[in-house]
Amino acid sequence: MSLLQVLIVLVVVGVILLLINIYIQMQANGMRDKKPIISNIIDNLRRVFQILNEQSKKVERETGLTGPQLWAIKTINERSPINISDLANKLYLHPISVIGIVDLLEKQDLVKRRPSKDDRRVVWIELTAKGNDLVKSAPEVAQGLLVSGLEEISANNLIEIDRSMKHLVKIFGAQKTPPKLILSTEVNVPIPPWNVEVASMRLSRHVKGSRTT
């Protein structure tokens, strides 16, 4: 991991842990002096937004892809061949969202689908030669660094981070806002009950389409 990668992970994880400590202090102090604490929260959020914005611009400038698209390519490169379900698990995304990303990457000749020889219902995702060339010089992705940092944190601390993040979301009244991927137009949402049939049809077309290639 490069110095920049380490810095980004440390800053993002550090800010999250700091928010937890600040929240605990606020509870303990009975909110006697809120201004310094609020100032710390806002400054650290600015740092996170700045890093995410800079990383996103760098990815788009150097690869022409969004952060989530490059993150998918890097994950495919590390785990190839990989199926949609496993890729979705590694990216912490819903399978339908991942199919959309893979569709776009396939149109750019960066990935390809290959039916499994053992089970025709399984479709493997691999990088093309063009995808392999791109990933060799591609920059790191904020989403990947964030996930790597979070996965190293204990379960108890993750629970506290989750609670703190929910407080921030509530402040903005964004509890029902569909979660777009970081600095991207792609949205990661669970499949509503009334769209299960549509989602199943997309998955079916994903498999059938791969059989004909």
C-alpha positions in Angstrom: 0.0 0.0 0.0 1.4 3.4 -1.0 1.8 6.4 1.3 -1.2 8.0 -0.3 -3.3 4.9 0.2 -2.3 4.7 3.9 -3.0 8.4 4.4 -6.5 8.1 2.9 -7.4 5.1 5.0 -6.0 6.7 8.2 -7.9 9.9 7.6 -11.2 8.4 6.8 -11.1 5.8 9.6 -9.6 8.4 11.9 -12.5 10.8 11.3 -15.1 8.1 11.9 -13.5 7.1 15.2 -13.1 10.8 16.1 -16.8 11.3 15.5 -17.5 8.4 17.9 -15.3 9.9 20.6 -16.8 13.3 20.1 -20.3 11.9 20.5 -19.3 10.1 23.6 -17.8 13.2 25.0 -20.9 15.2 24.2 -23.0 12.7 26.1 -20.6 12.7 29.1 -20.3 16.5 29.2 -24.0 17.1 28.9 -23.3 19.4 25.9 -21.8 22.1 28.1 -19.5 23.5 25.4 -20.7 22.5 22.0 -18.9 25.0 19.7 -15.4 23.4 19.8 -16.9 20.0 19.2 -19.1 21.1 16.4 -16.1 22.9 14.8 -14.1 19.6 15.0 -16.9 17.6 13.4 -17.3 20.1 10.5 -13.5 20.4 9.9 -13.1 16.6 9.8 -16.0 16.1 7.5 -14.5 18.7 5.2 -11.2 16.7 5.1 -13.1 13.5 4.2 -15.1 15.3 1.4 -11.9 16.8 0.1 -10.1 13.5 -0.1 -13.1 11.8 -1.8 -13.5 14.6 -4.3 -9.8 14.6 -5.2 -9.6 10.8 -5.5 -12.8 10.8 -7.7 -11.4 13.5 -10.0 -8.1 11.6 -10.3 -9.8 8.4 -11.2 -12.0 10.0 -13.9 -9.0 12.0 -15.3 -6.7 9.0 -15.6 -9.2 6.3 -16.5 -12.4 7.9 -17.8 -14.3 5.7 -15.3 -16.3 6.4 -12.1 -14.9 5.3 -8.8 -17.3 2.4 -8.5 -16.5 1.2 -12.0 -12.8 1.2 -11.3 -13.3 -0.4 -7.9 -15.2 -3.2 -9.7 -12.4 -3.7 -12.2 -9.8 -3.8 -9.4 -11.9 -6.4 -7.5 -12.4 -8.5 -10.6 -8.6 -8.4 -11.3 -7.9 -9.6 -7.7 -10.5 -12.4 -7.7 -10.8 -13.3 -11.4 -12.8 -15.2 -12.4 -15.7 -14.1 -10.2 -19.4 -14.3 -10.5 -21.9 -11.5 -9.9 -23.0 -12.6 -6.4 -19.4 -12.8 -5.1 -18.5 -9.5 -6.8 -21.5 -7.8 -5.2 -20.5 -9.2 -1.8 -16.9 -7.8 -2.2 -18.2 -4.4 -3.3 -21.0 -4.3 -0.6 -23.5 -3.7 -3.4 -26.7 -5.3 -4.5 -26.4 -7.8 -7.5 -28.6 -5.7 -9.7 -26.4 -2.6 -9.1 -23.4 -4.7 -10.0 -24.9 -6.0 -13.2 -25.4 -2.4 -14.3 -21.8 -1.6 -13.6 -20.6 -4.8 -15.4 -22.8 -3.9 -18.4 -21.2 -0.6 -18.8 -17.7 -2.0 -18.4 -18.5 -4.7 -21.0 -19.6 -2.1 -23.5 -16.2 -0.5 -23.1 -14.5 -3.8 -23.7 -12.9 -3.8 -20.2 -14.6 -7.0 -18.9 -16.1 -10.1 -20.5 -18.6 -12.7 -19.3 -17.9 -16.4 -19.6 -20.4 -19.2 -18.9 -19.1 -21.8 -16.5 -18.2 -25.2 -18.1 -19.5 -27.0 -14.9 -22.7 -25.1 -14.4 -24.3 -23.1 -17.3 -26.3 -21.1 -14.8 -23.1 -19.6 -13.4 -21.4 -16.8 -15.4 -17.9 -15.8 -14.7 -16.7 -12.2 -15.0 -13.1 -11.6 -16.2 -11.0 -8.7 -17.4 -10.2 -8.3 -21.1 -6.8 -7.5 -22.3 -7.8 -3.8 -22.4 -9.1 -4.1 -18.8 -5.8 -5.7 -17.7 -3.8 -2.9 -19.3 -6.0 -0.3 -17.5 -5.7 -1.8 -14.1 -1.9 -1.8 -14.1 -1.6 1.9 -14.0 -5.0 2.9 -12.4 -5.0 4.9 -9.2 -6.6 3.7 -6.0 -10.3 4.1 -5.3 -11.7 5.8 -2.3 -14.5 3.2 -1.9 -11.9 0.4 -1.8 -9.7 2.1 0.7 -12.7 2.9 2.9 -13.9 -0.7 2.9 -10.4 -2.0 3.6 -10.1 0.3 6.6 -13.6 -0.5 8.0 -13.0 -4.3 7.7 -10.0 -3.9 10.0 -12.1 -2.3 12.8 -13.6 -4.4 15.6 -17.3 -5.2 15.5 -18.0 -3.1 18.6 -16.4 0.0 17.0 -18.3 -0.7 13.8 -21.5 -0.6 15.7 -20.6 2.7 17.2 -19.6 4.1 13.8 -23.0 2.9 12.4 -24.8 4.7 15.2 -22.8 7.9 14.6 -23.4 7.9 10.9 -27.1 7.4 11.4 -27.1 10.5 13.6 -25.5 12.5 10.8 -27.9 11.2 8.2 -30.8 12.1 10.5 -29.5 15.7 10.8 -29.8 16.1 7.0 -33.1 14.3 7.0 -31.7 11.9 4.4 -32.9 8.6 6.0 -34.9 7.7 2.9 -32.6 9.1 0.3 -31.4 6.3 -2.1 -27.6 5.8 -1.4 -25.6 6.8 -4.5 -22.2 5.3 -4.8 -19.5 7.8 -3.7 -19.3 10.7 -6.2 -21.1 8.7 -8.8 -24.5 8.5 -10.4 -25.0 4.8 -9.6 -27.4 4.1 -6.9 -27.3 1.1 -4.5 -30.8 0.2 -3.3 -32.5 -3.0 -2.2 -34.9 -4.5 -4.6 -38.5 -3.4 -3.7 -41.0 -6.3 -3.5 -42.9 -5.1 -6.5 -39.6 -5.1 -8.6 -38.5 -8.6 -7.7 -39.9 -10.0 -10.9 -38.1 -7.4 -13.0 -34.9 -8.0 -11.1 -35.2 -11.8 -11.8 -35.7 -11.1 -15.5 -32.5 -9.0 -15.6 -30.5 -11.7 -13.8 -32.0 -14.3 -16.3 -31.0 -12.2 -19.3 -27.6 -11.8 -17.8 -27.1 -15.6 -17.8 -28.8 -16.2 -21.1 -26.9 -13.5 -22.8 -23.6 -15.0 -21.7 -24.5 -18.4 -23.0 -24.7 -17.0 -26.5 -21.3 -15.3 -26.4 
